[in-house]
């Protein structure tokens, strides 16, 4: 494979990782060139990647316990019944299928660079949890050969949540996926603990704004009701699709992600055709994407592998996101072959 020219913006997976850290409100919109798919949001205004704090609030999640007293703070709403969902059906078929050879998942993503040219990036997720990246087969191979593992604690958490969902405990997996980057929403905490988690989260990011010379917004109230529900859906969509775009060729990860996406009430599932192959579309509304965009994830209807991820501007939004699309190719590989440049 030929090396591609370097472009100013890193691959979309880099932004996804940044967005999984703590977010807060910000007045100015994120540069269009960095928006590759809807992001998690901490408050309704758009969020700049530059404003992301390095640490998330590491508060404990107490959900669905047996015995003792369950705190009465914000609780993640029980997922709707998903037995009949085509995503759950497909997830079951993926789990039942014969295991493919290889010890790693290779994802090749293609987006449009700021100059209009295609920008290709490569991600390998090993069955042991390692992550290697590159902007060409050569740089990916070099990273693997040097054992430059780029996996972070967040990667381990979202992958563990996907595996948990794949193996049956979808409710606990849903909570784990929503809170993989921290629990600023205070899920499962007492009211006092939830208020503190939210205040600490705002304080941390406000400090990041000050250091960046940006205006600090007034305190925002902790979300409740529909606002809280939408944010939970936002975190679940963002974190679960991140796991898919890193480890799609791992059948367990893929099946778990599909089961988790099926629990989002606002998500819609449809059928389509892509280059002669049956496909499913999974749509996310502006309600759970901060109001500025909607998203459509297209997957192969037979194996669940991602085909493309599209972002559409939201109608009537004062600052709509720009249309963007990332296409994906996924396969099982051996890490030794990747390190040797044999892909």
Secondary structure, DSSP 8 states (H G I E B T S, - for coil): -------SS--HHHHHHHHTS-----SS---GGG-SS----SSSS---GGG--S---------S-SSS----S---------TT-HHHHHHHHHHHS---S-SEEEEEEEEE-TTSSEEEEEEEEETTS-EEEESSHHHHHHHHHTT-----HHHHHHHHHHHHHHTT-HHHHHHHHHTTT--TT-TTS-HHHHHHHHHHHHHHHHHHHHHTT-----------HHHHHHHHHHHHHHHHHHHHHHHTTSHHHHHHHHHHHTT-TT-EEEEEEETTEEEEEEEE-GGGTTTSEEEEEEEETTT--EEEEEEEE-TT-TT----EEEEEEEEEE-HHHHHTT--
